[in-house]
Amino acid sequence: MSELAGTSELLRKAEKLDAADELGALRDRFVLDETVYLDGNSLGALPAHVPDRLADVVRRQWGELRIRSWQESGWWTAPERIGDRIAPLVGAAPGQIVVGDSTSVNVFKALVAAVRMARETGGGPDGAPGASIGEPGGAPGGGPRDEILVDATTFPTDGYIARSAARMTGCTLRPVVPGDVPGALSGRTAAVLLNHVDYRTGRLHDLPSLTAAVHAAGAYAVWDLCHSAGALPVGLDEHGVDLAVGCTYKFLNGGPGAPAFLYVRHALQDRFDSPLPGWNSHAEPFGMQPEYVPAQGAPRGRVGTPDILSMLALEASLEVWDGVPIEAVRAKSLALTDFFLECVAAYVPAGRVECVTPVAHEERGSQVALRCPDAGQVMERLIAEGVVGDFRYPDVLRFGFTPLYVRFADVERAARVLAAVLGEAVLTEREGRPEE
């Protein structure tokens, strides 16, 4: 590929930005090579110390201590202990997050529990006018709480789960674009399921104002944090979020299939009625009683035996966050995405791509999505050239920027290679046309 004109200035800018980067040294904590890895919003890179830590779990804790590790190695308390480790990254006090199961399972727990709470006597969150006025399940004015709103642009599994939860609870499901949620709320709304960051476009939705609007309607807010946890401040406690879920294998670097997390606000924990009661969430899990009595606090969100190997790999991975303020991560994320957009504008042929990620900082997550007609083939070529992003049907190139290990030099190189790939594609297309 030929060098693009005008690269020297942006190369020098990247060098200066990397030299001044207060998070730059964190890259050494990960297993990386010269590939430009911009897919941490799908699977985070491996923290370098995790293999040895996991080897100890397998060889000593499992191999030697065996069943004793449930107590001696702290296996039994891992879901809450690791939850408390995640809590500062999403703005939560200890005792409100439990780790375990998948994102899909936790969305199901949270959404069904939200509908059940909305139908209890005594009102909605924080005593908002609520779910039971007149008869059980009633809303202000005597109607039932029989509606769930779901983000119309959501990741498919959230939509599938919401549809199933609506069927099981006798609710109507209404897909609504997040910005239209305030106008769509009514006295019939029981719960609202929203994504903090849109997985396809990278748009950051207004969690504080949307949560406040949901509460004003006497309903419960359930937030999916898969594309924001570990990438930007969330402020769950500050903004009064009721329930939230998130995965840990993206920006939290927990490993493929790492267990997800469930947040239940302190004030709601005694009312949280999980649709998946299991022996692990029983008040006396080893009492083996036929009647279910829920545990107190965050353990109420547990179900069955924790997946210890992946859970302890996640716990080890979270050590890379020691001493790292999430505000500094957000600042670098915005700087990286700003610089990428600058490089794309400078290098990529005019009109070849369209940015679908908002330019405004308050509306942008930690990714940039570019639309182009042949996005699938372009991404394949990029990966072959050592720039790894991903493709989302039908025409979106996604680039995720993990501030813990992505450099500004990586950003400049990615844009330069993208421009060269797109330029080659245009040339090939022209060469393939018959002469006129």
C-alpha positions as CSV (number, residue, x, y, z in Angstrom):
1,M,0.0,0.0,0.0
2,S,1.3,3.4,-0.9
3,E,1.8,6.0,1.8
4,L,-0.9,8.6,2.0
5,A,0.0,12.2,1.6
6,G,-0.1,14.4,4.7
7,T,0.5,11.6,7.3
8,S,3.5,13.2,8.9
9,E,1.5,15.8,10.9
10,L,-0.9,13.2,12.3
11,L,1.9,10.8,13.1
12,R,3.7,13.5,15.1
13,K,0.4,14.3,16.9
14,A,-0.1,10.7,17.8
15,E,3.4,10.5,19.2
16,K,2.9,13.6,21.4
17,L,-0.5,12.3,22.6
18,D,1.0,8.9,23.5
19,A,3.9,10.6,25.3
20,A,1.5,12.6,27.4
21,D,-0.9,9.8,28.1
22,E,-1.3,9.2,31.8
23,L,-2.8,5.7,31.2
24,G,-0.2,4.7,28.6
25,A,1.8,2.4,31.0
26,L,-1.3,0.2,31.5
27,R,-0.8,-1.3,28.1
28,D,2.1,-3.4,29.5
29,R,-0.5,-5.2,31.7
30,F,-2.0,-6.9,28.7
31,V,-0.9,-9.6,26.2
32,L,-0.7,-7.7,23.0
33,D,1.2,-7.6,19.7
34,E,1.7,-5.2,16.8
35,T,-1.9,-5.8,15.7
36,V,-4.1,-2.8,16.1
37,Y,-6.8,-4.2,18.3
38,L,-10.0,-2.1,18.1
39,D,-12.5,-4.9,19.1
40,G,-12.4,-4.6,22.8
41,N,-16.1,-3.8,22.7
42,S,-16.6,-7.4,21.7
43,L,-13.8,-9.1,23.6
44,G,-11.3,-7.4,25.8
45,A,-7.6,-8.3,25.6
46,L,-6.0,-10.7,28.1
47,P,-4.4,-9.2,31.2
48,A,-0.9,-10.6,31.4
49,H,-1.1,-12.0,34.9
50,V,-4.3,-14.0,34.4
51,P,-2.9,-17.3,33.0
52,D,-0.7,-17.8,36.1
53,R,-3.6,-16.9,38.4
54,L,-5.9,-19.3,36.7
55,A,-3.3,-22.0,36.7
56,D,-3.2,-21.7,40.5
57,V,-7.0,-22.0,40.7
58,V,-6.9,-25.2,38.6
59,R,-3.8,-26.9,40.0
60,R,-3.9,-25.9,43.7
61,Q,-7.4,-24.7,44.6
62,W,-9.2,-27.4,42.5
63,G,-6.5,-30.0,42.2
64,E,-5.2,-30.0,45.8
65,L,-7.8,-28.4,48.0
66,R,-10.7,-29.6,46.0
67,I,-14.0,-29.2,47.9
68,R,-12.2,-27.3,50.7
69,S,-11.8,-24.3,48.3
70,W,-15.4,-23.3,48.6
71,Q,-14.4,-22.0,52.1
72,E,-10.6,-21.8,52.2
73,S,-10.2,-20.2,48.8
74,G,-13.3,-18.0,49.0
75,W,-15.2,-19.6,46.2
76,W,-18.5,-19.3,47.9
77,T,-18.4,-15.5,48.4
78,A,-16.9,-14.8,45.0
79,P,-20.1,-13.5,43.3
80,E,-20.5,-10.7,45.8
81,R,-16.8,-10.1,46.3
82,I,-16.2,-9.6,42.6
83,G,-19.4,-7.6,42.4
84,D,-18.0,-5.1,45.0
85,R,-14.9,-4.9,42.8
86,I,-17.0,-3.9,39.8
87,A,-19.1,-1.5,41.8
88,P,-16.8,1.6,41.7
89,L,-16.5,1.3,38.0
90,V,-20.3,1.8,37.5
91,G,-20.8,4.2,40.4
92,A,-22.3,1.8,43.0
93,A,-21.7,1.4,46.7
94,P,-20.8,-2.1,47.9
95,G,-23.4,-4.7,48.5
96,Q,-25.5,-4.1,45.4
97,I,-23.9,-6.2,42.7
98,V,-23.7,-9.9,42.3
99,V,-21.7,-11.6,39.5
100,G,-22.9,-14.7,37.8
101,D,-24.9,-16.1,34.9
102,S,-25.1,-14.4,31.4
103,T,-26.3,-11.0,30.5
104,S,-29.4,-12.6,29.0
105,V,-30.2,-14.4,32.2
106,N,-29.7,-11.3,34.3
107,V,-31.9,-9.2,31.9
108,F,-34.6,-11.7,32.4
109,K,-34.3,-11.7,36.2
110,A,-34.2,-7.9,36.3
111,L,-37.1,-7.3,33.9
112,V,-39.5,-9.8,35.5
113,A,-38.6,-8.6,39.0
114,A,-39.2,-5.0,37.9
115,V,-42.8,-5.9,36.6
116,R,-43.5,-7.7,39.9
117,M,-42.3,-4.8,42.0
118,A,-44.4,-2.4,39.9
119,R,-47.5,-4.4,40.7
120,E,-47.0,-4.6,44.4
121,T,-49.1,-2.6,46.8
122,G,-47.2,0.5,48.0
123,G,-46.1,2.3,44.8
124,G,-43.1,2.5,42.6
125,P,-39.4,3.3,43.2
126,D,-38.7,5.6,46.1
127,G,-42.4,5.8,46.9
128,A,-43.3,7.1,43.5
129,P,-47.0,6.8,42.7
130,G,-47.3,3.4,41.9
131,A,-48.1,0.1,40.9
132,S,-51.1,-0.7,43.0
133,I,-53.7,1.9,43.5
134,G,-57.1,0.3,44.1
135,E,-56.4,-3.3,43.3
136,P,-53.2,-5.3,43.0
137,G,-51.4,-4.5,39.8
138,G,-53.2,-1.2,39.5
139,A,-51.8,2.1,38.2
140,P,-52.9,5.6,39.0
141,G,-56.5,5.9,37.8
142,G,-57.2,2.3,38.4
143,G,-55.6,0.7,35.4
144,P,-53.1,-2.2,35.5
145,R,-49.4,-2.0,35.2
146,D,-49.4,-4.1,32.0
147,E,-46.8,-2.6,29.7
148,I,-43.1,-3.0,29.2
149,L,-41.2,-0.5,27.1
150,V,-38.0,-1.7,25.4
151,D,-35.3,0.1,23.5
152,A,-36.3,-0.3,19.8
153,T,-32.6,-0.3,18.8
154,T,-31.5,-2.8,21.4
155,F,-29.2,-5.7,21.0
156,P,-31.3,-8.6,19.7
157,T,-31.1,-10.7,22.9
158,D,-32.6,-7.9,25.0
159,G,-35.5,-7.8,22.7
160,Y,-36.0,-11.5,22.8
161,I,-35.9,-11.6,26.6
162,A,-38.2,-8.6,26.9
163,R,-40.7,-10.3,24.6
164,S,-40.6,-13.5,26.7
165,A,-40.9,-11.5,29.9
166,A,-43.9,-9.7,28.6
167,R,-45.6,-12.9,27.7
168,M,-44.9,-14.4,31.1
169,T,-46.2,-11.4,33.0
170,G,-49.2,-10.7,30.8
171,C,-47.7,-7.4,29.6
172,T,-47.8,-5.7,26.2
173,L,-44.3,-5.0,24.8
174,R,-43.8,-1.7,23.2
175,P,-40.5,-1.0,21.3
176,V,-39.6,2.7,21.6
177,V,-36.6,4.7,20.5
178,P,-34.9,5.8,23.7
179,G,-35.3,9.5,23.0
180,D,-39.1,9.0,22.7
181,V,-39.4,7.1,26.0
182,P,-40.6,10.1,28.1
183,G,-43.5,10.7,25.8
184,A,-44.4,7.0,25.6
185,L,-44.6,6.4,29.4
186,S,-48.0,6.1,31.0
187,G,-49.7,4.9,34.1
188,R,-49.7,1.4,32.5
189,T,-45.9,1.2,32.2
190,A,-44.4,-1.3,34.6
191,A,-40.8,-1.4,33.4
192,V,-38.5,0.1,30.8
193,L,-35.4,-1.8,29.4
194,L,-32.8,0.5,27.9
195,N,-29.2,0.3,26.6
196,H,-26.8,2.8,28.0
197,V,-24.8,2.7,24.8
198,D,-26.2,1.5,21.4
199,Y,-24.2,-1.5,20.4
200,R,-24.3,-0.7,16.7
201,T,-23.9,3.1,16.5
202,G,-22.1,3.8,19.8
203,R,-24.7,6.4,20.8
204,L,-24.7,7.2,24.5
205,H,-28.2,7.6,25.9
206,D,-29.1,10.0,28.7
207,L,-29.3,7.7,31.7
208,P,-30.0,10.4,34.3
209,S,-33.0,12.1,32.5
210,L,-34.5,8.8,31.2
211,T,-34.3,7.2,34.6
212,A,-36.0,10.3,36.2
213,A,-38.7,10.2,33.5
214,V,-39.4,6.5,34.2
215,H,-39.6,7.1,37.9
216,A,-42.0,10.1,37.4
217,A,-44.4,7.6,35.7
218,G,-44.1,5.2,38.7
219,A,-42.3,2.6,36.7
220,Y,-38.9,0.9,37.1
221,A,-35.8,1.4,35.0
222,V,-33.6,-1.5,33.9
223,W,-30.3,-0.5,32.2
224,D,-28.1,-2.7,30.0
225,L,-24.5,-1.5,30.6
226,C,-22.7,-3.9,28.3
227,H,-21.1,-1.1,26.2
228,S,-20.5,1.3,29.0
229,A,-19.2,-0.6,32.1
230,G,-15.5,0.0,32.1
231,A,-15.6,2.6,29.4
232,L,-17.2,5.6,31.1
233,P,-18.8,6.8,34.4
234,V,-22.3,5.4,34.9
235,G,-23.4,6.7,38.2
236,L,-25.9,4.0,39.2
237,D,-26.4,5.2,42.8
238,E,-26.1,8.9,41.9
239,H,-28.9,8.7,39.4
240,G,-31.2,6.3,41.3
241,V,-31.1,3.5,38.8
242,D,-33.3,0.6,40.0
243,L,-31.8,-2.4,38.2
244,A,-28.9,-2.8,35.8
245,V,-27.0,-5.7,34.1
246,G,-23.8,-5.8,32.2
247,C,-21.3,-8.2,30.7
248,T,-17.6,-8.4,31.8
249,Y,-15.8,-9.6,28.7
250,K,-15.8,-6.3,26.8
251,F,-14.2,-3.3,28.5
252,L,-13.7,-5.1,31.8
253,N,-11.5,-7.7,30.0
254,G,-12.9,-10.7,31.9
255,G,-12.4,-13.3,29.1
256,P,-14.6,-15.0,26.6
257,G,-18.0,-15.9,28.2
258,A,-17.0,-14.3,31.5
259,P,-20.0,-14.1,33.9
260,A,-22.2,-11.0,33.8
261,F,-23.3,-8.9,36.7
262,L,-26.7,-7.8,38.2
263,Y,-27.2,-4.5,40.2
264,V,-30.1,-4.2,42.5
265,R,-30.4,-0.9,44.3
266,H,-30.2,-1.2,48.1
267,A,-33.6,0.3,48.7
268,L,-35.2,-2.4,46.4
269,Q,-33.4,-5.5,47.6
270,D,-36.0,-6.6,50.0
271,R,-38.6,-6.4,47.3
272,F,-36.6,-8.0,44.5
273,D,-38.5,-11.1,43.6
274,S,-36.3,-13.1,41.2
275,P,-38.1,-15.3,38.6
276,L,-35.2,-17.7,38.9
277,P,-35.0,-18.7,42.6
278,G,-32.2,-21.2,43.1
279,W,-30.6,-22.9,46.0
280,N,-27.7,-20.4,45.9
281,S,-30.1,-17.5,46.6
282,H,-31.8,-19.2,49.5
283,A,-31.5,-17.7,53.0
284,E,-30.2,-21.1,54.1
285,P,-28.7,-22.6,51.0
286,F,-27.5,-25.7,52.8
287,G,-30.7,-26.2,54.7
288,M,-32.2,-28.0,51.7
289,Q,-35.7,-26.8,52.6
290,P,-38.6,-27.4,50.2
291,E,-39.9,-23.9,50.6
292,Y,-37.9,-21.0,49.1
293,V,-36.9,-18.2,51.4
294,P,-34.8,-15.5,49.6
295,A,-31.5,-14.4,51.0
296,Q,-30.9,-10.8,52.0
297,G,-29.0,-8.3,49.9
298,A,-27.2,-8.9,46.7
299,P,-27.1,-12.8,47.1
300,R,-30.8,-12.7,46.3
301,G,-29.7,-12.3,42.6
302,R,-27.9,-15.7,42.6
303,V,-29.3,-18.8,41.1
304,G,-27.2,-21.9,41.0
305,T,-23.6,-23.0,41.6
306,P,-21.2,-20.2,40.5
307,D,-19.0,-20.8,37.5
308,I,-15.8,-20.6,39.5
309,L,-13.1,-20.9,36.8
310,S,-14.4,-18.0,34.6
311,M,-15.4,-16.1,37.7
312,L,-11.9,-16.2,39.3
313,A,-10.4,-15.3,35.9
314,L,-12.6,-12.3,35.9
315,E,-11.5,-11.4,39.5
316,A,-7.9,-11.6,38.5
317,S,-8.6,-9.5,35.4
318,L,-10.1,-6.7,37.4
319,E,-6.8,-6.1,39.1
320,V,-5.7,-4.1,36.1
321,W,-8.1,-1.4,37.3
322,D,-6.3,-0.9,40.6
323,G,-5.6,2.8,40.9
324,V,-7.3,3.7,37.6
325,P,-10.0,6.4,37.9
326,I,-12.9,5.8,35.5
327,E,-12.9,9.6,34.8
328,A,-9.4,9.3,33.3
329,V,-10.6,6.4,31.2
330,R,-13.5,8.5,29.9
331,A,-11.2,11.4,29.1
332,K,-8.9,9.2,27.1
333,S,-11.8,7.4,25.4
334,L,-13.1,10.7,24.1
335,A,-9.6,11.8,23.0
336,L,-9.0,8.5,21.1
337,T,-12.3,8.7,19.3
338,D,-11.9,12.4,18.5
339,F,-8.4,11.6,17.0
340,F,-9.8,8.7,15.0
341,L,-12.5,10.9,13.5
342,E,-9.8,13.5,12.7
343,C,-7.6,10.9,11.0
344,V,-10.5,9.4,9.1
345,A,-11.5,12.8,7.8
346,A,-7.9,13.5,6.7
347,Y,-7.1,10.1,5.1
348,V,-10.3,8.5,3.8
349,P,-11.6,9.5,0.4
350,A,-14.5,11.9,0.6
351,G,-17.9,10.3,0.6
352,R,-16.6,6.8,1.1
353,V,-17.8,6.3,4.7
354,E,-20.5,7.9,6.8
355,C,-20.0,8.2,10.6
356,V,-23.1,7.1,12.4
357,T,-21.6,7.7,15.9
358,P,-22.6,11.1,17.4
359,V,-19.9,13.7,17.3
360,A,-21.0,15.3,20.6
361,H,-19.1,13.9,23.6
362,E,-22.2,13.7,25.7
363,E,-23.8,11.4,23.2
364,R,-20.8,9.1,22.4
365,G,-19.7,5.9,24.0
366,S,-16.3,4.4,23.4
367,Q,-16.6,3.3,19.8
368,V,-16.9,4.8,16.3
369,A,-19.2,3.2,13.8
370,L,-18.7,4.0,10.1
371,R,-21.2,3.0,7.4
372,C,-20.0,2.0,4.0
373,P,-21.7,-0.2,1.3
374,D,-19.1,-3.0,1.3
375,A,-18.4,-3.0,5.0
376,G,-18.1,-6.8,5.4
377,Q,-15.4,-7.1,2.7
378,V,-13.6,-4.0,4.0
379,M,-13.4,-5.4,7.5
380,E,-12.0,-8.7,6.2
381,R,-9.3,-6.7,4.4
382,L,-8.6,-4.6,7.4
383,I,-8.1,-7.6,9.6
384,A,-5.8,-9.1,7.0
385,E,-3.7,-5.9,7.2
386,G,-3.5,-6.1,11.0
387,V,-6.3,-3.7,12.0
388,V,-9.0,-5.6,14.0
389,G,-12.5,-4.1,14.3
390,D,-15.8,-5.8,13.5
391,F,-18.7,-5.7,11.1
392,R,-22.4,-5.3,11.9
393,Y,-25.0,-6.1,9.4
394,P,-25.7,-4.7,6.9
395,D,-23.2,-2.0,6.4
396,V,-21.4,-0.9,9.6
397,L,-17.7,-1.0,10.5
398,R,-17.3,-0.9,14.3
399,F,-14.1,0.2,16.0
400,G,-14.0,-0.1,19.8
401,F,-11.5,2.0,21.8
402,T,-10.4,0.5,25.1
403,P,-8.4,3.3,26.8
404,L,-6.4,0.9,29.0
405,Y,-4.4,-0.4,26.1
406,V,-5.2,1.4,22.8
407,R,-2.6,4.0,21.8
408,F,-3.0,7.1,19.7
409,A,-0.5,5.6,17.3
410,D,-2.8,2.6,16.9
411,V,-5.6,5.0,16.0
412,E,-3.6,6.8,13.4
413,R,-2.5,3.6,11.8
414,A,-6.0,2.2,11.8
415,A,-7.3,5.2,9.9
416,R,-4.4,5.1,7.5
417,V,-4.9,1.5,6.7
418,L,-8.7,2.0,6.3
419,A,-8.1,4.7,3.8
420,A,-5.7,2.5,1.8
421,V,-8.1,-0.4,1.8
422,L,-11.0,1.8,0.7
423,G,-8.8,3.4,-2.0
424,E,-7.8,0.0,-3.3
425,A,-11.5,-1.1,-3.3
426,V,-12.4,2.0,-5.5
427,L,-9.5,1.3,-7.8
428,T,-10.5,-2.4,-8.2
429,E,-14.0,-1.4,-8.9
430,R,-13.0,1.0,-11.6
431,E,-10.6,-1.4,-13.2
432,G,-13.3,-4.0,-13.3
433,R,-15.7,-1.8,-15.3
434,P,-15.9,-2.3,-19.1
435,E,-14.6,0.6,-21.1
436,E,-17.3,3.1,-22.1
